[in-house]
């Protein structure tokens, strides 16, 4: 069963509604939004903020340097306490993980309807340039048939040739999907992860006995 809110997810993304992509904060790449104190190694120096922090102390630092012949004279005196780094922000891509029930309880008509719904959602994800992932579950376990990608052609091909039959390990599919989503977020390119379960809800394979 696919929730109506999930069916409208990609439409919200394209229209810019709240609760969409979100943003990713980092010190590596993106748009410079503000300066902050460094924690550990300095990677992106915020020159403007560093200069502003040091400005009130230029006169006393210069006087100390002139009084100490061992210190070289400089135009600007910067100390560690003045250093500021850039905080960057960029738009976060979304990852839509499709968990498709391929068990024996999904009769031919249900399976065709499920594949049709998945195809429609895949097309919406492609138009929004979101990443997609395909996790079918049948028999005793679920597996990642298609890792996170933007290739709609590959996703459709894998979906069309997906085998069916056996039990319905929905619990394992959720576990695999959550792990896949968390790993994708660690890459730094994925913000929001959405799980879409296309199933008749007849789960009959537990995680452990």
C-alpha positions as CSV (number, residue, x, y, z in Angstrom):
1,X,0.0,0.0,0.0
2,X,1.5,3.4,-1.0
3,X,0.5,6.3,1.2
4,X,-1.0,9.3,-0.7
5,X,1.5,11.6,0.9
6,X,4.3,9.6,-0.6
7,X,2.7,9.6,-4.0
8,X,2.8,13.4,-3.9
9,X,6.4,13.6,-2.6
10,X,8.1,14.3,-6.0
11,X,5.5,16.9,-6.9
12,X,6.3,18.8,-3.7
13,X,10.0,18.6,-4.4
14,X,9.5,20.2,-7.8
15,X,7.2,23.0,-6.6
16,X,9.5,23.9,-3.7
17,X,7.1,23.1,-0.9
18,X,8.2,22.8,2.7
19,X,9.4,19.4,3.8
20,X,11.3,18.8,0.5
21,X,14.9,18.4,-0.1
22,X,16.3,20.4,2.7
23,X,20.0,21.5,2.8
24,X,23.4,20.1,3.8
25,X,25.8,22.1,5.9
26,X,29.5,21.5,5.5
27,X,32.9,23.1,5.4
28,X,33.9,21.7,2.0
29,X,31.6,22.9,-0.7
30,X,28.5,24.9,-1.3
31,X,27.5,28.5,-0.8
32,X,29.2,30.6,1.9
33,X,26.5,31.7,4.4
34,X,28.4,32.7,7.5
35,X,31.6,32.5,9.4
36,X,32.3,30.3,12.5
37,X,35.0,29.4,14.9
38,X,37.1,26.5,13.7
39,X,37.0,23.1,15.3
40,X,40.2,21.2,14.5
41,X,41.9,21.7,11.2
42,X,41.1,24.8,9.1
43,X,39.9,23.9,5.7
44,X,38.1,26.9,4.3
45,X,39.4,30.2,5.8
46,X,36.8,33.0,6.0
47,X,39.2,35.9,5.2
48,X,36.6,38.6,5.7
49,X,35.5,37.4,9.1
50,X,39.1,36.8,10.2
51,X,40.1,40.3,9.2
52,X,37.1,41.8,11.1
53,X,38.0,39.8,14.2
54,X,41.6,41.0,14.2
55,X,40.9,44.7,13.3
56,X,40.3,46.0,16.9
57,X,43.7,44.6,18.0
58,X,45.9,45.8,15.3
59,X,47.3,48.9,17.1
60,X,48.4,47.1,20.4
61,X,49.8,44.2,18.4
62,X,51.8,46.5,16.2
63,X,53.2,48.4,19.2
64,X,54.2,45.1,20.8
65,X,55.9,44.0,17.5
66,X,57.8,47.3,17.3
67,X,59.0,47.0,20.8
68,X,60.3,43.5,20.2
69,X,63.1,43.5,17.7
70,X,62.9,39.8,17.3
71,X,59.5,39.9,15.7
72,X,59.1,40.9,12.1
73,X,56.9,43.9,11.2
74,X,53.8,43.1,9.2
75,X,51.0,45.1,7.6
76,X,48.4,42.9,9.4
77,X,48.7,40.9,12.6
78,X,46.6,37.8,12.8
79,X,46.5,35.5,15.7
80,X,44.9,32.0,16.2
81,X,42.0,33.6,18.2
82,X,41.1,35.7,15.1
83,X,40.7,32.8,12.7
84,X,37.3,32.1,11.3
85,X,36.2,29.5,8.8
86,X,33.4,29.3,6.3
87,X,30.2,27.5,6.9
88,X,28.9,26.3,3.5
89,X,25.4,25.1,2.5
90,X,24.1,23.3,-0.5
91,X,20.8,21.8,-1.6
92,X,20.5,18.2,-0.5
93,X,19.3,15.6,-3.0
94,X,16.6,13.1,-2.1
95,X,16.8,9.3,-2.2
96,X,13.6,7.4,-2.8
97,X,13.9,3.7,-1.8
98,X,11.3,1.4,-3.4
99,X,10.6,-1.8,-1.5
100,X,8.7,-4.0,-3.8
101,X,6.9,-7.1,-2.6
102,X,7.7,-9.9,-5.0
103,X,6.3,-12.7,-2.8
104,X,3.8,-15.4,-3.8
105,X,0.9,-13.6,-2.2
106,X,1.2,-10.9,-4.9
107,X,-1.0,-12.5,-7.5
108,X,-0.4,-11.6,-11.2
109,X,-2.9,-8.7,-11.2
110,X,-1.5,-7.3,-8.0
111,X,2.1,-7.7,-9.2
112,X,1.3,-5.9,-12.5
113,X,-0.4,-3.1,-10.6
114,X,2.6,-2.8,-8.2
115,X,5.0,-2.6,-11.1
116,X,2.8,0.0,-12.7
117,X,2.8,2.1,-9.6
118,X,6.6,1.7,-9.2
119,X,7.2,2.8,-12.8
120,X,5.1,5.9,-12.3
121,X,7.0,6.8,-9.1
122,X,10.3,6.1,-10.8
123,X,9.5,8.5,-13.6
124,X,8.6,11.2,-11.1
125,X,11.8,10.7,-9.3
126,X,13.8,11.0,-12.6
127,X,12.1,14.3,-13.4
128,X,13.1,15.7,-10.0
129,X,16.7,14.3,-10.4
130,X,16.4,12.4,-7.2
131,X,18.3,9.2,-6.6
132,X,16.4,6.0,-6.6
133,X,17.0,2.6,-5.1
134,X,15.2,-0.7,-5.7
135,X,14.8,-3.4,-3.0
136,X,12.6,-6.4,-3.8
137,X,11.7,-8.8,-1.1
138,X,10.7,-12.4,-1.5
139,X,11.5,-15.9,-0.1
140,X,13.6,-15.5,3.1
141,X,15.2,-12.1,2.6
142,X,15.3,-8.7,0.8
143,X,18.2,-7.5,-1.2
144,X,19.3,-4.3,-2.9
145,X,18.6,-5.1,-6.6
146,X,19.6,-1.5,-7.7
147,X,21.9,0.6,-5.4
148,X,21.2,4.4,-5.3
149,X,21.3,5.8,-8.8
150,X,19.8,8.3,-11.1
151,X,19.5,5.9,-14.0
152,X,15.8,5.4,-14.7
153,X,16.5,3.0,-17.6
154,X,18.4,0.7,-15.4
155,X,15.7,0.8,-12.7
156,X,12.9,0.0,-15.1
157,X,14.9,-2.9,-16.6
158,X,15.6,-4.4,-13.1
159,X,11.9,-4.0,-12.1
160,X,10.6,-5.6,-15.3
161,X,12.8,-8.7,-14.9
162,X,12.3,-9.0,-11.2
163,X,11.4,-12.6,-10.2
164,X,8.4,-13.4,-8.0
165,X,7.4,-16.1,-5.5
166,X,8.0,-17.3,-2.0
167,X,7.4,-15.7,1.4
168,X,7.1,-12.0,2.2
169,X,10.0,-10.8,4.4
170,X,8.8,-7.2,4.9
171,X,10.6,-6.8,8.2
172,X,14.0,-7.6,6.5
173,X,13.1,-5.2,3.6
174,X,12.6,-2.4,6.1
175,X,15.9,-3.2,7.8
176,X,17.8,-3.2,4.5
177,X,16.1,0.0,3.4
178,X,17.0,1.9,6.6
179,X,20.6,0.7,6.4
180,X,20.8,1.8,2.8
181,X,19.3,5.2,3.5
182,X,21.7,5.9,6.4
183,X,24.7,4.9,4.3
184,X,23.6,7.2,1.5
185,X,23.2,10.1,4.0
186,X,26.8,9.6,5.2
187,X,28.0,10.3,1.7
188,X,27.0,13.9,2.1
189,X,25.0,14.2,-1.1
190,X,21.7,12.9,0.2
191,X,19.5,14.8,2.6
192,X,16.0,13.4,2.8
193,X,15.3,9.6,2.4
194,X,11.9,8.4,1.6
195,X,10.8,4.7,1.9
196,X,8.1,3.6,-0.5
197,X,6.6,0.1,0.3
198,X,4.7,-1.5,-2.6
199,X,3.1,-4.5,-0.9
200,X,-0.2,-6.2,-0.1
201,X,0.9,-6.1,3.6
202,X,0.9,-9.8,4.1
203,X,4.3,-10.2,5.8
204,X,5.0,-13.7,6.9
205,X,8.8,-14.0,7.4
206,X,10.1,-12.8,10.7
207,X,13.6,-11.3,11.2
208,X,14.4,-14.1,13.7
209,X,12.7,-17.1,15.1
